[in-house]
Amino acid sequence: GRSRGAAMGSENIGPRDVCVVGVARTPMGGFLGALSSLSATKLGSVAIEAALKRANVDPSLVQEVFFGNVLSANLGQAPARQAALGAGIPNTVVCTTVNKVCASGMKATMFAAQSIQLGSNDIVVAGGMESMSNAPKYIAEARKGSRFGHDSLVDGMLKDGLWDVYGDCAMGVCAELCADNHALTREDQDAFAIQSNERGIAARDSGAFAWEIVPVIFCLFANISNHSFICFPNALCPIYQVEVPVGRGKQPVLVEKDESLDRFDPAKLRKLRPSFKENAGTVTAGNASSISDGAAALVLVSGQKAQELGLQVLARIKGFADAAQAPELFT
């Protein structure tokens, strides 16, 4: 990866090369944590607007948007379009939401890159967004009429995002199957999770993430718009200011770091009970994927357009591939 400000030489860029000229992501919020008051589409707007500003690309120049989102229930129609319009992209721009488990944002980026390679587009926004905290719970039989007896709530996050519909089990059970098949012990997984968190903390503390994160400030200012970047003391880059009620007399809250890293405790991680397999289970809440809120966006342009507009090229997408196997072997 290149640090912010590093650019590639333009002499080797072809006219249909896929160039990354803008990058932005929100901090990763924990489950019901610092970003849980924002919908997935609002988080998407934050990332898109920041990426466009960093790329120095006017939103009116965007030709198409591909954005990933899996937990779409209760977001309203066309989540990708909501995120795009919320970032100032014109309503004449075509937007497509990609629902793919997993890596919907990566697949959206592949679609965007292909459209540039084929010559269909020259400037495309791609990325992904989720607010797992805001995934609703359903009363599945309510529409048919709930006439007598108790109703059961269905967890939308679990049902639509974390449940294997074929084996009728949690994805964590599939992870246990993977661990069995490949002789991965609890100690192996804990060690990997600890190393991953420690690397994340080291990268955060060294400022390695600062260039990609767009900090979010929650405040109660009556004289600002819903979408505006402001200067903030000691901030490393422009901050997206979101006007949300925080209660009278409360100070603005700045969210600029990935929340899960602050909660990391290796000693506690090693003591956690298995979550999906009672006897000899290996997957826990500490070594499994986290439940998070956040969004990320890329601005992709053709090599020809990058040179025409004098844009700084951060990287090029040279290739990509998909793979699939039995659903229970997804890991």
C-alpha positions as CSV (number, residue, x, y, z in Angstrom):
1,G,0.0,0.0,0.0
2,R,1.0,3.6,-0.6
3,S,0.9,6.3,2.0
4,R,-1.3,9.3,1.4
5,G,0.3,11.7,-1.1
6,A,2.3,9.0,-2.9
7,A,1.4,8.9,-6.6
8,M,2.2,6.6,-9.4
9,G,4.0,7.7,-12.5
10,S,1.6,8.5,-15.4
11,E,3.9,7.3,-18.2
12,N,3.0,3.7,-17.8
13,I,-0.8,4.2,-17.4
14,G,-2.9,2.9,-20.3
15,P,-6.2,4.7,-21.4
16,R,-8.4,1.9,-20.0
17,D,-6.4,1.1,-16.9
18,V,-8.4,1.2,-13.7
19,C,-6.9,3.9,-11.5
20,V,-7.7,4.5,-7.8
21,V,-7.7,8.2,-7.2
22,G,-9.8,8.6,-4.0
23,V,-10.0,6.5,-0.8
24,A,-12.0,6.9,2.4
25,R,-13.5,4.8,5.1
26,T,-15.3,5.6,8.3
27,P,-13.9,4.3,11.6
28,M,-15.1,0.8,12.3
29,G,-17.8,1.1,15.0
30,G,-18.5,-1.7,17.4
31,F,-21.9,-3.4,17.8
32,L,-24.3,-0.8,19.3
33,G,-21.3,1.4,19.6
34,A,-20.1,4.9,18.6
35,L,-21.6,4.8,15.0
36,S,-24.8,3.0,15.8
37,S,-26.9,6.1,15.6
38,L,-26.1,6.3,11.8
39,S,-27.8,4.1,9.2
40,A,-25.7,2.2,6.7
41,T,-26.7,4.6,4.0
42,K,-25.6,7.6,6.1
43,L,-22.3,5.9,6.7
44,G,-22.0,5.2,2.9
45,S,-22.6,8.9,2.2
46,V,-19.9,9.9,4.6
47,A,-17.3,7.6,2.9
48,I,-18.4,8.6,-0.7
49,E,-18.3,12.3,0.0
50,A,-14.9,12.1,1.7
51,A,-13.4,9.9,-1.1
52,L,-14.6,12.4,-3.8
53,K,-13.2,15.3,-1.9
54,R,-9.8,13.6,-1.4
55,A,-9.8,12.6,-5.1
56,N,-10.6,16.2,-6.1
57,V,-13.4,14.9,-8.3
58,D,-16.6,16.9,-8.5
59,P,-19.6,14.7,-7.7
60,S,-21.3,15.8,-11.0
61,L,-18.6,14.0,-13.0
62,V,-19.5,10.5,-11.5
63,Q,-21.1,8.3,-14.1
64,E,-22.1,5.3,-12.0
65,V,-22.1,4.0,-8.5
66,F,-21.8,0.4,-7.3
67,F,-22.1,-0.1,-3.6
68,G,-22.3,-3.2,-1.5
69,N,-24.8,-3.8,1.3
70,V,-26.2,-7.1,2.7
71,L,-28.3,-6.1,5.7
72,S,-30.7,-3.9,3.7
73,A,-33.9,-4.4,5.7
74,N,-35.4,-1.2,6.9
75,L,-33.0,1.0,4.9
76,G,-35.6,1.9,2.3
77,Q,-35.4,1.5,-1.4
78,A,-32.1,1.4,-3.3
79,P,-29.5,1.8,-0.5
80,A,-26.7,2.5,-2.9
81,R,-28.7,5.4,-4.5
82,Q,-29.5,6.8,-1.0
83,A,-25.8,6.8,-0.1
84,A,-24.8,8.4,-3.5
85,L,-27.4,11.2,-3.4
86,G,-26.5,11.8,0.3
87,A,-23.0,12.5,-0.9
88,G,-24.0,15.1,-3.4
89,I,-23.9,12.8,-6.5
90,P,-26.6,14.0,-9.0
91,N,-29.9,12.1,-9.3
92,T,-29.2,11.3,-12.9
93,V,-26.3,8.9,-12.0
94,V,-27.1,5.2,-12.2
95,C,-26.6,3.4,-8.8
96,T,-26.6,-0.3,-8.1
97,T,-26.7,-2.1,-4.7
98,V,-24.7,-5.3,-4.6
99,N,-25.8,-8.0,-2.0
100,K,-23.1,-10.7,-1.9
101,V,-22.1,-12.8,1.1
102,C,-19.3,-12.2,1.6
103,A,-17.4,-9.2,0.2
104,S,-20.2,-7.3,-1.3
105,G,-18.0,-4.1,-1.4
106,M,-15.3,-6.0,-3.2
107,K,-17.7,-7.3,-5.8
108,A,-19.1,-3.8,-6.3
109,T,-15.5,-2.7,-6.9
110,M,-15.0,-5.4,-9.5
111,F,-18.2,-4.4,-11.3
112,A,-17.0,-0.8,-11.3
113,A,-13.5,-1.8,-12.6
114,Q,-15.0,-3.9,-15.3
115,S,-17.2,-1.0,-16.5
116,I,-14.1,1.1,-16.9
117,Q,-12.1,-1.6,-18.6
118,L,-15.0,-2.1,-21.1
119,G,-15.2,1.6,-21.9
120,S,-18.7,2.0,-20.4
121,N,-17.5,4.4,-17.8
122,D,-14.6,6.7,-17.0
123,I,-15.4,7.8,-13.4
124,V,-17.1,5.4,-11.0
125,V,-17.6,5.2,-7.2
126,A,-17.5,1.8,-5.5
127,G,-17.5,0.5,-2.0
128,G,-19.6,-1.0,0.7
129,M,-21.6,-0.1,3.8
130,E,-23.2,-1.9,6.8
131,S,-24.8,-1.0,10.0
132,M,-25.1,-4.3,11.8
133,S,-26.3,-2.4,14.9
134,N,-29.4,-1.2,13.0
135,A,-30.4,-4.5,11.5
136,P,-34.1,-4.9,12.6
137,K,-35.9,-7.8,14.2
138,Y,-38.9,-9.2,12.4
139,I,-42.3,-10.7,13.3
140,A,-42.3,-13.0,10.3
141,E,-46.0,-14.0,10.5
142,A,-47.4,-10.6,11.3
143,R,-48.6,-9.9,7.7
144,K,-50.6,-13.1,7.6
145,G,-52.4,-12.1,10.8
146,S,-51.3,-12.8,14.3
147,R,-54.6,-14.0,15.8
148,F,-53.8,-15.9,19.0
149,G,-50.7,-16.7,21.1
150,H,-47.2,-15.4,21.3
151,D,-45.2,-14.1,18.4
152,S,-41.5,-14.8,17.9
153,L,-39.0,-12.2,16.8
154,V,-36.5,-13.1,14.1
155,D,-33.1,-11.4,14.3
156,G,-32.5,-9.8,10.9
157,M,-28.8,-9.6,11.4
158,L,-28.6,-13.3,12.1
159,K,-31.2,-14.4,9.6
160,D,-30.0,-12.4,6.6
161,G,-26.3,-12.1,7.3
162,L,-24.9,-14.7,9.7
163,W,-27.0,-17.9,9.1
164,D,-26.4,-20.8,6.6
165,V,-29.8,-21.3,5.0
166,Y,-28.8,-24.7,3.7
167,G,-27.5,-26.3,6.9
168,D,-29.8,-24.2,9.0
169,C,-27.0,-23.2,11.3
170,A,-25.0,-20.1,12.3
171,M,-22.0,-19.3,10.2
172,G,-19.9,-19.9,13.3
173,V,-20.9,-23.6,13.1
174,C,-19.5,-23.6,9.6
175,A,-16.3,-22.1,11.0
176,E,-16.1,-24.9,13.5
177,L,-16.4,-27.4,10.5
178,C,-13.5,-25.6,8.8
179,A,-11.4,-25.8,12.0
180,D,-12.1,-29.6,12.3
181,N,-11.2,-30.2,8.6
182,H,-7.9,-28.3,8.8
183,A,-6.9,-29.2,12.4
184,L,-7.0,-25.6,13.6
185,T,-7.0,-25.6,17.4
186,R,-8.5,-23.0,19.8
187,E,-4.9,-22.0,20.6
188,D,-4.2,-21.5,16.9
189,Q,-7.2,-19.3,16.4
190,D,-6.6,-17.3,19.5
191,A,-3.0,-16.7,18.6
192,F,-4.0,-15.5,15.1
193,A,-6.7,-13.2,16.5
194,I,-4.2,-11.7,19.1
195,Q,-1.6,-11.1,16.4
196,S,-4.2,-9.5,14.2
197,N,-5.4,-7.1,16.9
198,E,-1.8,-6.3,18.0
199,R,-0.9,-5.5,14.4
200,G,-4.0,-3.3,14.1
201,I,-3.2,-1.4,17.3
202,A,0.4,-0.9,16.1
203,A,-0.8,0.4,12.8
204,R,-3.3,2.7,14.4
205,D,-0.8,4.1,16.9
206,S,1.8,4.7,14.2
207,G,-0.8,6.7,12.2
208,A,-0.9,4.1,9.3
209,F,-4.7,4.2,9.3
210,A,-5.0,8.0,9.6
211,W,-4.9,8.8,5.9
212,E,-7.8,6.4,5.0
213,I,-10.1,7.2,7.9
214,V,-12.6,10.0,7.7
215,P,-13.3,11.0,11.4
216,V,-17.0,11.6,12.3
217,I,-18.0,14.2,14.8
218,F,-21.4,14.1,16.5
219,C,-22.7,17.5,17.6
220,L,-25.8,19.7,18.0
221,F,-25.0,22.8,16.0
222,A,-28.0,24.6,14.6
223,N,-26.1,26.6,12.0
224,I,-24.7,23.8,9.9
225,S,-25.9,21.6,7.1
226,N,-26.2,17.8,7.4
227,H,-23.2,17.3,5.1
228,S,-20.2,19.5,5.8
229,F,-16.5,19.1,6.4
230,I,-15.0,21.2,9.1
231,C,-11.6,21.8,10.7
232,F,-11.2,20.3,14.2
233,P,-8.3,20.8,16.6
234,N,-5.6,18.2,16.3
235,A,-7.4,16.3,13.5
236,L,-5.2,14.6,10.9
237,C,-7.6,15.3,8.0
238,P,-11.0,16.9,7.3
239,I,-13.7,15.7,9.6
240,Y,-17.2,14.8,8.4
241,Q,-19.6,16.6,10.7
242,V,-22.9,14.8,11.3
243,E,-25.6,16.8,13.0
244,V,-27.3,14.4,15.5
245,P,-29.0,15.0,18.9
246,V,-26.5,14.4,21.7
247,G,-28.4,16.1,24.5
248,R,-28.2,19.7,25.6
249,G,-25.0,20.7,27.4
250,K,-23.0,17.7,26.0
251,Q,-19.8,18.2,24.2
252,P,-19.2,17.2,20.6
253,V,-18.0,13.6,20.3
254,L,-15.2,12.8,17.8
255,V,-15.0,9.2,16.4
256,E,-11.7,8.7,14.6
257,K,-10.4,5.3,15.6
258,D,-11.6,1.7,15.0
259,E,-13.6,0.9,18.1
260,S,-12.9,-2.8,18.5
261,L,-9.2,-2.2,18.9
262,D,-9.8,-0.3,22.1
263,R,-11.7,-3.2,23.6
264,F,-9.0,-5.8,22.9
265,D,-7.8,-7.7,25.9
266,P,-5.6,-10.8,25.1
267,A,-6.1,-12.3,28.6
268,K,-9.9,-12.1,28.3
269,L,-9.8,-13.4,24.8
270,R,-8.1,-16.6,25.8
271,K,-10.7,-17.2,28.6
272,L,-13.8,-16.8,26.4
273,R,-16.1,-19.8,26.1
274,P,-16.8,-21.3,22.6
275,S,-19.8,-19.7,21.0
276,F,-21.1,-22.4,18.6
277,K,-19.9,-25.8,19.8
278,E,-20.3,-26.7,23.4
279,N,-17.9,-29.6,23.6
280,A,-14.4,-29.0,22.2
281,G,-15.5,-25.8,20.4
282,T,-12.8,-23.5,19.1
283,V,-14.6,-20.4,17.8
284,T,-15.3,-17.6,20.3
285,A,-16.5,-14.1,20.2
286,G,-12.9,-13.1,20.5
287,N,-11.4,-15.0,17.6
288,A,-14.3,-14.8,15.2
289,S,-15.2,-11.9,12.9
290,S,-16.5,-8.9,14.8
291,I,-20.0,-7.4,14.5
292,S,-19.4,-3.9,13.2
293,D,-20.7,-0.7,11.6
294,G,-18.9,1.2,8.9
295,A,-18.4,2.1,5.2
296,A,-15.6,2.5,2.7
297,A,-15.5,4.0,-0.8
298,L,-13.2,4.2,-3.7
299,V,-13.1,6.6,-6.6
300,L,-12.1,4.8,-9.8
301,V,-11.2,6.4,-13.1
302,S,-9.8,5.3,-16.4
303,G,-6.2,6.1,-17.1
304,Q,-7.3,8.4,-19.9
305,K,-9.5,10.4,-17.6
306,A,-6.9,10.5,-14.8
307,Q,-4.4,12.2,-17.2
308,E,-7.1,14.4,-18.7
309,L,-8.1,15.8,-15.2
310,G,-4.6,15.7,-13.8
311,L,-5.6,13.4,-11.0
312,Q,-3.2,11.8,-8.6
313,V,-3.2,8.0,-9.1
314,L,-2.8,6.1,-5.8
315,A,-3.0,2.6,-7.3
316,R,-4.2,0.6,-10.2
317,I,-6.5,-2.4,-10.2
318,K,-4.7,-5.0,-12.3
319,G,-7.0,-8.0,-11.9
320,F,-9.5,-9.8,-9.7
321,A,-11.2,-13.2,-9.4
322,D,-14.1,-15.0,-7.6
323,A,-14.2,-18.5,-6.2
324,A,-17.0,-20.6,-4.7
325,Q,-17.5,-24.0,-3.1
326,A,-20.0,-25.7,-0.8
327,P,-21.8,-23.1,1.4
328,E,-20.7,-24.7,4.6
329,L,-17.1,-24.5,3.4
330,F,-17.2,-20.7,2.8
331,T,-14.3,-20.1,5.2
